[in-house]
Amino acid sequence: MTISQRRQRTRSALQDAALTVFARRGVAGASIEEICEEGGFTRGAFYSNYATKDELVLALIDEEFALAVAGASDLKDRLDGDPDRPTARGRAISGAEAGDGDTADSPAAQRDVLRHALEQFRFPFSSTPTRIIAMRDIEVHSLRHPELRMRLDDVTRTHKERLYTMVSDILTHYGARSTVPLRTLVDICHSCYDTAAKDAVVAHPDADTVDVDRSMLLTVLVSFVEFPEDCGSTDSAPS
């Protein structure tokens, strides 16, 4: 194992330990000593990777948004290489052949396409209560500390810009476009994910992992995505 690999392994282990402590005590109540003890590391190991606890918090947020970007990028790459990707019209043709009478403009055809997109999006819809609780506490903690909030916004800004572009491309691949600015659509979906994740923890607080329900996300997409005939040559709603 190279030095770089060992360093990354240590950073990942420290992040996992921090999530556990943050979920148990909150960010404000967590000490660096407790994080080190949870992960089996010395203070020296911590400070060789993170200058402060806030730096560790920033790394966790960076990883969270990077996962979303990676999921969108993966889906876009797979769609780029798939000439048989489903569109509302493709779904309608298949439905007509099966005799169910759907048209390209029917809610059933469009809902099926959007459901397919969600199913293909490789984001951690299965997560741990510990991670979900810790990430929610980080959000609340940052609201009490404006300087940290500004740094979190800086960390996520680049990720979000990439995400907006990829979501636009993905919708175009599916023969669809957003009826609202993409930033609005993505932000609403993010809020829905947070709510669904919280509900999953409330329903199964002692579970090792919980599945985050995607039905609210599907409802949002059905409400704010359309399938115009000229979508292949038309951009999504301006950001």
Secondary structure, DSSP 8 states (H G I E B T S, - for coil): --HHHHHHHHHHHHHHHHHHHHHHH-TTT--HHHHHHHHT--HHHHHTT-SSHHHHHHHHHHHHHHHHHHHHHHHHHHHHT-TT---HHHHHHHHHHHT----TTSHHHHHHHHHHHHHH--S--EE-HHHHHHHHHHHHHHHH-HHHHHHHHHHHHHHHHHHHHHHHHHHHHTT-EESS-HHHHHHHHHHHHHHHHHHHHHH-TT-S-EE---HHHHHHHHHHEE--TTGGGS--S--
